[in-house]
Amino acid sequence: MRYVPPVKFGLGGVPLGNEFELVTDEDAYETLKAAWNAGVRYYDVSPWYGLGLAERRYGNFLHNKNRDDYVLSSKVGKLLKASPHNNAKSNFPFSPSPNNVVFDYTADGVRRSIEDSLQRVGVSRLDIAFVHDISPDNKLLPTPWQEQFAIALKGAFPALSRMREEGIIKGWGIGVNTPEPILRVMQESDPDVCLLASQYSLIDHANALNNVFPVARQRNVKFVIGSSLNAGFISGSPRYNYGKTSWNIPRQYIEKRERLRAVAAQFAPICEPLRFSSLRRRPAPRRCSSVRIPRRK
C-alpha cells in the first residue's frame, strides 16, 4: 500500500526561506499560525529554502504541536555545510544563512539529510522525503542531471525504500520542476508520491495530463501539486515560476492569464477570483492527492 497524504491542502516553505523578499521571523511565525488556525495540517519544507532558514522557522512553530496532528515533508539530496566563506547570498540574497550547499544523492547522503532536517525542525520524524531538484533545469548540479539520477537510482531511491520499510518515513518520491525525472523514477523505482512543481496549473497543464498522469496511473503513484500559481504569477506576481529569468515572462502566458481572469470574474463571486479558482481546481485529477498553498501577504 503506497502512502498518500491524508490532506488536500498544505503550506509550502519557499517564501519563508526568503526566496523572493525579506520575511521577518515574526511574519513567518504569524503566517504559520494563521495557516494552522485555518485548518492547514500539511507542511512542506526543504533544506534548500533559505539554506536552512525555512526549516528552522517551521520548527519554531511546529515543534510544540502534537506530531500526530499534521503531515510534514522535507527534501533530501542537498546537504548544508556552514562556512565563514559561504556563497549563500548568490542563491538566497535575502537569507542570513551561513551555509553552502553540497549535492549528495547517495544512500548515506539522504540519511544524513533527513537527520539534519529533523534537528533543524526539532521533530522526531518526517512523513515524506522528496529527492530534490534532480532535474535538467537545475544548473547548480555538479554533473549532468542524468549522472546524478544514476547515483540516486543506486543510492537515494533504494535507501528511502528501506527507510520506508523501517518506519523512519511513511513515503518518498522526488520533487522537481520538469517531467522527465518524474517519468523515470516512476518507471525505474518505487516512489509513493512525487512533488509535481510548476507543471500543473491553469496556465500550464497539458504535458502533465497527457504524459505524466497516465504513467502515474499505471504505477499507482500520487502527486502533491507544487507552485499551482506558478510562483504567484496567476495571482498577479511579476514572475513566472522560479530562477533568475523568472521575471522575463513570455507574452503568451500574460495573455492567457488575462483571459482566465476575465472568465473567472464572470463566475466567481469572491475577491481575486482567479487565485482561488486555481487552487480549488488543483487536486481534481485522481492522481493528485494534495496541493501546496503559497504564502501571500
Steps between C-alpha positions, in 0.01 A plus 500: 500500500657829389486795735265783405490824704161502677448873438404711201688825565842583639723800559816519290824627650667691216392852603588442867853427384514860371521391138321804358529765771595560861247336732555562871491223758188659646320503164605140436362390837174688442467337157537154649264587785236625256536185289460278806198694624345468154530123522810439288663177615756432230831686498766461232850636543858439387861560604529697175239762594716775643777242556355386831299812585157361407551175689599688816196726468263209448655326796464805721125472447443125460723348766244574773211346303391139537702321232207277408283804418675602177685368195858618442713458189850619429763440235821304465794524263641833620720504809577829672855581609561806716795712393626850580575533128167377367321592176149498649421851379544396138205264534294669773590869524232562767602212728750538786612138461872421550473180295631367175311221326651164398302272270497143624258241359673200656343271760715646778426850377123468525519347847721787610262749338198363689689503830608861440145607411357339813752693709423833329123453529520347846262209440534123523407396148409596145198357324631549145850549358524648151827464305547861399583668167659204325384659179625651172403853611739484798809680373683463833545123478869402490444265203213454250172406662499156338825416683357623829184298434713188448659561842154534656376188323767296677514706820221736606202312356566154651612661826169686528308182422687328786427794730133468407507131587675580830232756586740797501286667231153415371569571134741650252522640149679774313426870487588665169388768255521289183328176388794287383632403848150423628430273204829321556464451874150357457625252241834410662429507874208484745401846629175563687432864423691761300504877523392622157620861512422769240347241266129493571323833513233694313779640283694181430348153536494323162818296547397386848159388379618334180834347601563495875164404649447193277830349617419588861169322464676186374757513781253603773694816589332810640606866483529800721450802273753775564504853364142471381502879454829486304691669785222755543466593134133403484423719801680801351869468592746636241678166454427161343630197689852510642854586403694809406302544178158468665438873451522459122145374444397381153224714356272203435487422874402856585228494236371164624486632857290794383259268321473281808435803720218610273336157514546462876356846567174395335444193717683545833323750728799540732800730523793419271306211339773360276732416788234307689357337190850372422548353846161336502581328170841361593424171679225406253675220302501166680879485484526819712474457875597846630586852395752731663368850565753783477528771762334826401515832683 
